[in-house]
Amino acid sequence: MKRVTIKEPLTYEGIGLHKGEKISLKLIPSENTGIIFKRVDLEEGKNEIVLDIKNTFDLTRGTNLKNEYGAAVYTIEHFLSALYMLNITDLIVELNGNELPICDGSAKTFIEIIEKIGLKELSQSVEPIVIRTPVSITKGDKHIVALPYDGYKLTYSIRFDHSFLKSQMAEYEINLETYKKEISGARTFGFDYEIEYLKKNNLALGGTLDNAIVITKDGVLNPDGLRYEDEFVRHKMLDLIGDLKILNRPIKGHIIAIKAGHALDIEFAEILSNI
């Protein structure tokens, strides 16, 4: 597959989920650079963070990167999910803060703003990751398996010990058309009992019912309800696609995930990188 960037620069402003600050995002076309996040609010020369699995850290509540100087960028998984589906391999991502805008809690906005300006195919190629024999990882009751498959398919199962959200499973062929229709709009979610803890720890300060689903014991707080009956598992698929974008290579295989999360996703990406 050919490497891809965007046709022209674009800018977007939004709120960061955890700090609640207004973030200005500028995407700039590049060639053969990979994906580079640049913190324009920090000292030049120490403010570039390369999309590389070696730069991941603190994967408890999102996928985050930092460089050797301590410059960091948080909550990149929804953005990376959109980049994967648009086949974008080369991009400069300028930010004036330490996290990506949360938009509506999904990847839909990123897909829309990038598609408006268009993509540019580059002359160089990128080598896909082809699953030729089964590979897997297990941590307790969390599992990810990859099987040989002529295409890219995801199967995902979640299970919670909760009165409203118990278990969901979904399976999709992963292509741009299906992603836009079935996955890109699935929003991030959390439980009402987590909110107080998050706020006390200066997290989710930008979280609102406009950018996250809040689950109660018998439903959701969001006045418009859910976009899909199984929106929760679809969002987990969105996250997994974004987390595996850390390798910046297309994947050919069938990936099956059970109760996985960001930390396990990145460990699995490490396994895939050695195939």
N, C-alpha and C positions, 0 to 999 in steps of 0.2 A: 504493500500500500504506500501511496505517496504521502509525504508529510504535508500538513495543512496549517495555514494561518488565517487571519481575517483580512478582508480587502482594505480596510481603512480603520483609523482609530475610532473608538467610541467612548463615551463617558456615561456614567450612571451614578446617581446618588441615592443612598438608602440608609436605614438604621442598622447598626450592628446588634446582634441578638444579646450578647452578654454584657457589653459595656453600655449599650443604649445610646451610643454616640452616632452622629451623622457621619457616614463614610462616603468619601468621593472615590469612585472606582474609575480608572481609565485603562482601557485595553488597547495595546499598541501592536501592530503586526511585526513579526520578526521572522528570521529565517535561520533554521538549524541551531536554535538556542535552547530548545526545550521550553518548558514553562518556567518563567522567572517572576516571582513576586518582588516588587520594589516598594519599600516603605519610604515615601517621599517626605515623611515627617521626621525621618532620622538622618543621621550623618551620612553624607555621600561616601561611597566606598565600603561601608559596613552595613548597608541597608538592603542588599539583594539576597533573597532566599530562594534557592533553586528547588523545584519540585523533584525530590529525591527521597527514597525510602529512608536513607540515613539521616535525613533532617526531621523525621517525624518525632513527636514527643507528646506526652500527656493526652492519651487517647480515651480518657474516661467518658467525656461528653461530646466529643467531636474529633475531627482530624485536624491536627495542627502541625505547623512547621516552624523551625527556627534555624538560624545559621550560627557559625562559630562565635559571632560577636553578641549573640543574645537577641538579635532582631527576630521577631516572631510574627506569624500570621495564623489566626485562629478560624475555625469553623469553615473550612474550605470545601467540605465534601459535596455540598449541593452544586457549587460552581464547577467542581471537577467532574461531577456526573454529567453536566451539560457539555463540558468540553469533550468528554469521552464520546458521547453520542454524536457530536458534530465532527468527530475525527480530528480535532485541533491538537496539534503536537507542538506548535511553536507560538509563543505569545509572551509579551511583557505585560505584567499586571501591576499597575501603579495604584497604591492605596495611601491615604493620609491617616490611617489608623491601623489597629492590629487585628481587625477581622473583616471578613467579607460582609456586605449587606445581606441581611436575612431575607429581604424581599417579602414574599408571602409564606415563607417557610418551606418552599418547594424549589424545583429547578426551572419552573416554567418561565419565569421572567428572564433568566439568563439565556435560555433557548431563544426566546422572542427577540431580545435586543441584538443578539449576535446574528440571527437569521436576517434581520432587517438590513444589516450592512453587508452581509455576504461573506463567503469564504474564498480563499485563494489556495490553489494547489501548488506545492513547491516541487522543485526538481528532484530533491533527495527522497529516499524511501525510508520506511520504518518497518522493522522486522516484527511480525506478529508473534504472540505467544501461542503455540499450538499444543493443546493437551493430547499427548499420544498414549499415555498410560495413566490410570487413575492415581490421583494424589489427594491427600486429605490432612486435616488437622482437627484435633479434639482437645478441648479444655473443659473438663467437667461435663455439663450437659449442653455445651456449645460445640457445634460441628460445622465444618465446611469441607466439601468434597468437590473435586473437578474430574469429569469424565470426558473421554474423547467424544467429539460431536462435530458434525459438518455444519458449523454456524456458531451462534452464541445464544445459549439458552440459560435462563435462571429459574431455579425453583427455590422458594423461600418459605420457611415455616417459623412462626413465632408462637410463644406460649407464655402467658402471665398468670400468676395466682391472684386474680382480680375479679371482682363481681361483674364488671361490665366487659372488660377486654380479657378474654381467655385465650383462645387460639385462632390463628388464621393461617392459610396457606395460599400461595399464588404461584403460577408458572407462566412465563412468557418467553417467546422468541424475542431476543433483544435486537431490534432495529429501530431506526429513527421514527418511522411512522407509528409503530406500536408504543414506543417510549413516550412520544408526544401525547398520544391518546390515553394511555393506561397508567403511566408511571410519573411523568414529569410534574404533574400537578399535585401529587400526594405530599401532604405537609408533615413537617416534624411534629412530634407530640410529646406530651408529658402528663404526669398525674397531678391532680390538685394538691395532694399532700406534699409534693416536692417543692411547691412554689415558695413556701416560707423559708425552707432551707436554702434554696437557690438565692433568694434575695439577700438573706443574711450573709451569704458568702460572695456578695457582689457579682452574682451570675444571673443571667436571664433578665437583666435590667431593661433590655429593649423588647422583651417578650410581651406580646399582646394577643388577643383573640384574632387579630388580623394576620398574624404570622406564625401561629402555632395552634394545635388542637390541645385543649385541656380536658383531660378525662376525669370524670367524677365516678362515684360508686355505681351510678346507674345510667350513665350517658356521657355527653360532652357539654361543656359550657358554651361552646360556639353557637351563636344564635341561628346561623344558617346550617348547622349540622355538618355532616361529612360530605366530601365530594364523591367518595366511593364507599360502599359498605365495608370493604376491606382495605381502607386507606392506610391503615397502620402497617400492614405487611408490605404494601406497595411502596411506602416510604422507606422501609428497610431495604428494599431492592434498589431504590434510588441511591441510598447511602452506599451500598456495596459496590455499585457501578462506579461511584465517585471515589471510593477508597482504593479500588484496584487501579484507578487512573494514576495512582502514585507511580506506577511503572511506565506510564506514558507510551504504552504499546497496545495495539488491538489484541483481543483475546479470542481464540477459537476453541470452544469447548462447552460443556454443560456443567454449570456450577450449581451445587445444591447446598443451601445454608440452613441450619437449624439454630435458632436463638443466637446467631452470631452478632457481633457489634464491632465498633471501630477497631478496638485492640486486636481482636481475632482476625478481622479483615486484613489488617496490615501485616500480621504474622503470616497469613496465608499468601499475601503478595510477595513476601520474602521467599517463600517456597517456590512460587511461580517464576520469580526472577532467576532462579537457578535451573530452570528447565532447559 
